[in-house]
Amino acid sequence: MNFKIKRIELLNALSKVSRAVSQKTPLPVLTGIHFELKNNQLTLTGSDSDITIQTKIEDNLEILQEGSVVLSSRYILEIIKKIDSEFVHIYIVDGTLTRIEGSHSKFDLNGIPSFDYPRIDFNKTGIQFFIKSTDLKSIIEQTSFATSEKETRPVLTGVNFKAIDSKLECTATDSYRLARKTIIINSDISFNIIIPKKSLIEIARIIEKDDQLELFVSERKVLIKIDNYIFQTRLIDGAYPDTSRLIPDQFDKNLEIDTYSLLGSVDRASLLSSEQSNIIKLSLSEDQIVLSSFSQEIGSVEEVLTNCTYEGEPLQISFSAKYLNDAIKSFNSQQVKLSFIGQMKPFVVCDVENKDILQLILPVRTY
């Protein structure tokens, strides 16, 4: 293997491909990035066996000899970052010992034989559909935070993507809150899968352009074509719970409020709540809306909300400040609507104008 390449081109590719590499994997070869020179292009692959990212480079590349090697993701990325040169020259000196040369620097890095790298199937099989990159990014940003951090129920650690009747419904819940985003898709296709949160976060980081993405959904994996990158992730096995019954059909108490005003009030009201519970109380009446919190050890805070309108019977309801904060931040709107039924019933947060996204929060009992 022997080639010259523009440093910035290689650095951009390594930065994205290395996102799939884990330093904690039991297979040492998977802590590296697979370099392959073949057919006038350089193919870079990174994987932790759950997530795989691959890209091909053809521009600003001069191939002197075809070949392949696996180089430590951590070290090759740092070397290419810090080497002071417009072009870098990378070649195998002996066996897998690889030399990286810049204008004034020379690094020798021990590699791993490429035949030790697992063969990864990038076949485009399964159900094919297209989605705008901005739509996928907003789905991830508006739902993934509501997934569970606990591994006791693995299906709740991912986001449920359900396609039916030309709609894609994406749901995340940790059983205390729920986030749902619905978008219209042009394909009349049907599938019901769970994508791990970690994979979705990495997909969002790779998306840079407003592009049309091509997805292939099969029984065990999803393959996504993003620009000149291929992103592949395993799916979580199991049936996602039916969450539609958790969302009430009708509400008799509604609060419409300025988003930024509410965010600031929640932030201030939670200042004196204990870190463990982070519970705040909302007291609602047509005369006054008050947000408060009380901690025996720390003290109490009370804030009257402005820029809002409330319709319905008086109500007092307590809930996690963090959950409401996360829910409000998922909206890109000036006004949000909080809809209630009763003191111990789940309440819903939604955009006043856009009904495609919904956040549901379970209240907590306080004494």
C-alpha positions in Angstrom: 0.0 0.0 0.0 1.4 3.3 -1.1 -0.5 6.6 -1.7 -0.4 10.4 -1.5 -3.5 12.3 -0.5 -4.6 15.9 0.4 -4.4 16.1 4.2 -7.7 17.9 4.7 -9.6 15.4 2.5 -8.3 12.5 4.6 -8.9 14.3 7.9 -12.6 15.0 7.1 -13.1 11.3 6.1 -11.3 9.9 9.2 -13.2 12.2 11.5 -16.5 10.8 10.4 -15.4 7.1 10.0 -13.8 7.1 13.4 -17.1 7.8 15.0 -18.0 4.1 14.5 -14.9 2.9 16.3 -14.9 2.0 20.0 -11.8 1.7 22.1 -13.6 -0.7 24.4 -14.3 -3.5 21.9 -13.0 -7.0 22.8 -11.6 -7.3 19.3 -8.4 -5.3 19.0 -8.7 -5.0 15.2 -12.0 -3.1 15.6 -10.1 -0.2 17.4 -8.6 0.6 14.0 -9.7 1.9 10.7 -9.5 -0.3 7.7 -7.6 1.3 4.7 -8.0 -0.3 1.3 -6.5 1.0 -1.9 -8.2 -0.6 -4.9 -9.9 0.5 -8.2 -8.4 4.0 -8.2 -10.0 4.8 -4.8 -9.2 4.7 -1.1 -11.9 3.0 1.0 -12.0 3.8 4.7 -14.1 1.6 7.1 -14.7 2.0 10.8 -16.9 -0.3 12.9 -17.6 -1.5 16.4 -19.8 -4.4 15.1 -23.0 -2.5 16.0 -22.3 0.6 13.9 -20.3 0.7 10.7 -19.3 3.8 8.6 -17.6 3.6 5.3 -16.5 6.1 2.7 -14.6 6.1 -0.6 -12.1 8.9 -1.7 -11.2 9.4 -5.3 -10.3 13.1 -5.5 -6.9 14.6 -4.5 -5.5 11.0 -4.3 -2.5 9.5 -6.0 -2.2 5.7 -5.8 1.4 4.4 -6.1 0.6 0.8 -5.0 -2.6 -1.0 -4.1 -3.0 -2.7 -0.8 -4.7 -2.6 2.6 -3.9 -2.3 6.3 -5.7 -1.5 9.6 -4.4 1.5 11.5 -5.2 2.6 15.1 -8.1 5.0 14.8 -6.9 7.1 17.7 -3.4 7.6 16.5 -3.9 7.9 12.8 -6.6 10.6 13.4 -4.3 12.6 15.8 -1.3 12.3 13.3 -3.3 13.6 10.4 -4.8 16.4 12.6 -1.4 17.6 13.7 0.9 17.0 10.7 1.8 20.3 9.1 1.5 19.6 5.4 -0.9 20.1 2.5 -0.4 16.5 1.3 0.5 13.4 3.2 2.3 10.3 1.9 1.3 7.0 3.5 3.0 3.7 2.7 3.8 0.3 4.2 7.5 0.0 5.1 7.6 -3.6 6.3 4.8 -6.1 7.0 2.2 -3.8 8.5 4.5 -1.1 9.8 3.1 2.0 8.1 4.9 5.3 7.5 3.0 8.7 7.4 5.1 11.5 6.0 4.4 15.2 5.8 6.6 18.1 4.6 8.8 18.0 7.7 7.4 15.1 9.8 7.7 11.3 9.7 5.6 8.9 11.8 5.9 5.1 11.9 2.7 3.4 13.1 2.3 -0.3 13.7 -0.7 -1.7 11.8 -2.8 -4.9 11.9 -3.1 -7.2 8.8 -6.3 -6.4 6.9 -7.3 -10.1 6.7 -8.0 -9.9 10.5 -10.7 -7.2 9.9 -14.2 -8.8 9.9 -16.0 -8.9 6.6 -18.9 -6.5 6.7 -22.0 -7.0 4.4 -22.9 -3.7 2.7 -25.5 -5.3 0.4 -28.5 -2.9 -0.2 -31.2 -5.4 0.7 -34.6 -5.0 2.3 -37.2 -2.2 2.0 -35.9 0.9 0.2 -37.2 4.4 0.9 -36.1 8.0 0.7 -36.1 10.7 3.3 -34.8 14.3 3.5 -31.7 14.6 5.6 -33.2 17.6 7.5 -36.3 15.4 8.3 -34.2 12.6 9.7 -32.1 15.0 11.7 -35.1 16.6 13.3 -36.6 13.2 14.1 -33.4 12.3 16.0 -33.1 15.7 17.8 -36.8 15.7 18.8 -37.1 12.1 20.0 -33.8 10.4 21.0 -33.5 12.3 24.3 -36.6 10.5 25.6 -35.1 7.0 25.3 -34.2 5.0 28.4 -30.7 5.0 29.8 -31.3 1.7 31.6 -30.5 -1.6 29.8 -33.2 -3.5 31.8 -35.6 -3.1 28.8 -33.4 -2.9 25.7 -36.3 -2.0 23.4 -36.7 1.4 25.2 -33.0 2.3 24.6 -33.8 3.0 21.0 -36.3 5.0 18.9 -39.2 3.1 17.3 -39.5 3.8 13.5 -42.9 2.7 12.2 -43.9 3.2 8.6 -47.6 2.6 7.6 -50.1 4.4 5.3 -47.4 6.7 3.8 -46.5 8.0 7.3 -43.4 7.5 9.3 -44.1 7.6 13.1 -41.1 7.8 15.3 -41.5 7.2 19.1 -39.2 7.2 22.1 -40.1 6.6 25.7 -38.4 5.7 29.0 -41.8 4.9 30.5 -41.9 8.3 32.4 -42.1 10.5 29.3 -42.7 10.0 25.6 -41.6 11.9 22.4 -43.3 11.3 19.1 -42.6 12.8 15.7 -44.7 12.0 12.5 -43.7 12.8 9.0 -45.3 12.1 5.6 -43.2 9.8 3.3 -43.9 9.3 -0.4 -43.6 5.5 -0.3 -46.5 3.2 0.6 -44.2 0.9 2.6 -44.5 -0.9 5.9 -42.0 -1.7 8.6 -41.6 -1.5 12.4 -38.0 -1.3 13.7 -36.1 0.0 16.7 -32.8 1.9 16.0 -30.4 2.3 18.9 -30.0 5.9 20.3 -26.2 5.7 19.9 -26.5 5.0 16.2 -29.0 7.8 15.7 -26.7 10.4 17.4 -23.9 9.4 15.1 -26.1 9.6 12.0 -27.1 13.2 13.1 -23.4 14.1 13.4 -22.6 12.9 9.9 -25.5 14.8 8.2 -24.2 18.2 7.0 -26.2 18.9 3.8 -29.9 19.2 3.0 -29.9 16.1 0.9 -32.1 13.2 -0.1 -31.1 10.1 1.9 -31.5 6.5 0.7 -32.4 4.0 3.3 -32.6 0.2 3.2 -34.4 -1.5 6.1 -34.0 -5.2 6.6 -34.8 -7.6 9.5 -31.6 -7.0 11.4 -30.0 -3.8 10.1 -30.5 -0.4 8.5 -28.2 0.9 5.8 -28.2 4.6 5.0 -26.5 6.4 2.1 -25.4 9.8 3.3 -23.6 11.9 0.7 -20.5 9.7 -0.1 -20.8 7.8 3.2 -22.5 4.5 3.9 -23.8 4.2 7.5 -25.0 0.8 8.7 -26.4 0.0 12.1 -27.8 -3.1 13.8 -31.4 -3.0 15.0 -32.6 -3.8 18.6 -34.5 -7.1 18.8 -37.9 -7.2 20.4 -41.4 -5.7 20.1 -41.8 -2.0 20.9 -44.7 -1.4 23.4 -48.0 0.0 22.0 -47.7 3.6 23.3 -50.7 5.0 21.4 -53.0 4.1 24.4 -50.9 6.3 26.7 -51.8 9.5 24.8 -55.2 10.9 25.9 -57.7 11.8 23.1 -59.2 14.8 24.8 -58.1 17.5 27.2 -60.2 20.0 29.3 -57.4 22.2 30.5 -55.0 24.0 28.2 -52.2 26.4 28.8 -50.6 28.4 25.9 -47.4 30.1 26.7 -44.3 31.8 25.2 -41.6 29.1 24.8 -38.6 31.1 25.9 -40.6 32.6 28.8 -41.5 29.1 30.0 -37.9 27.8 29.6 -36.5 30.6 31.7 -39.2 30.0 34.4 -38.6 26.3 34.6 -34.8 26.9 34.9 -35.3 29.4 37.8 -37.9 27.2 39.5 -35.7 24.2 39.5 -32.7 26.1 41.0 -33.7 25.2 44.6 -35.1 21.7 43.9 -33.0 18.8 45.0 -30.8 17.2 42.3 -32.2 13.7 42.9 -35.9 14.6 42.4 -35.8 17.9 40.4 -39.5 18.2 40.9 -41.4 21.4 40.3 -45.1 22.2 40.8 -47.4 24.1 38.4 -50.5 25.7 39.9 -53.0 26.7 37.2 -56.1 28.9 37.4 -57.6 31.5 35.0 -56.4 34.3 37.4 -52.8 33.2 37.9 -50.2 30.6 36.8 -47.5 29.8 39.3 -44.4 27.6 39.0 -42.8 26.6 42.3 -40.5 24.1 44.0 -39.7 23.3 47.6 -36.9 21.5 49.3 -36.7 21.1 53.0 -32.9 21.1 53.0 -32.4 24.0 50.5 -35.5 26.3 50.5 -38.3 27.3 48.1 -39.0 29.3 45.0 -42.2 30.7 43.4 -42.6 32.3 40.0 -45.7 33.8 38.4 -45.8 33.0 34.7 -46.6 35.8 32.2 -47.1 35.8 28.4 -49.7 33.0 28.7 -53.4 32.1 28.6 -55.1 29.3 30.5 -58.5 27.7 30.0 -60.1 25.2 32.3 -60.7 24.4 36.0 -58.0 25.1 38.5 -55.3 22.4 38.7 -52.1 21.7 40.6 -49.6 19.2 39.0 -46.1 18.2 39.9 -43.5 16.8 37.4 -39.8 16.6 36.6 -38.3 19.9 35.6 -35.7 18.2 33.4 -38.4 16.3 31.5 -40.4 19.5 30.7 -37.1 21.4 29.9 -36.1 18.6 27.4 -39.6 18.6 25.9 -39.8 22.4 25.4 -36.3 22.5 23.8 -37.4 20.0 21.1 -39.7 22.6 19.6 -38.6 25.3 17.2 -41.6 27.6 17.9 -42.4 30.7 19.7 -45.5 29.2 21.5 -46.2 25.9 23.1 -49.4 24.4 24.4 -49.6 22.2 27.6 -52.8 20.1 27.7 -54.0 18.5 31.0 -56.8 16.2 32.2 -56.1 15.8 35.9 -53.5 15.9 38.7 -52.2 12.3 38.2 -52.9 11.9 34.4 -50.2 12.3 31.8 -50.0 15.8 30.1 -49.0 16.7 26.6 -46.8 19.4 25.3 -47.1 20.3 21.6 -46.4 23.1 19.1 -49.4 25.5 18.8 -49.1 25.5 15.0 -47.3 22.2 14.1 -49.1 19.0 15.2 -46.4 16.7 13.8 -44.5 16.5 17.1 -45.8 15.6 20.6 -44.2 15.3 24.0 -45.9 13.5 26.8 -44.8 13.7 30.5 -46.1 11.7 33.5 -46.7 13.7 36.6 -45.4 12.7 40.1 -47.2 12.4 43.4 -46.0 14.9 46.0 -47.0 14.9 49.7 
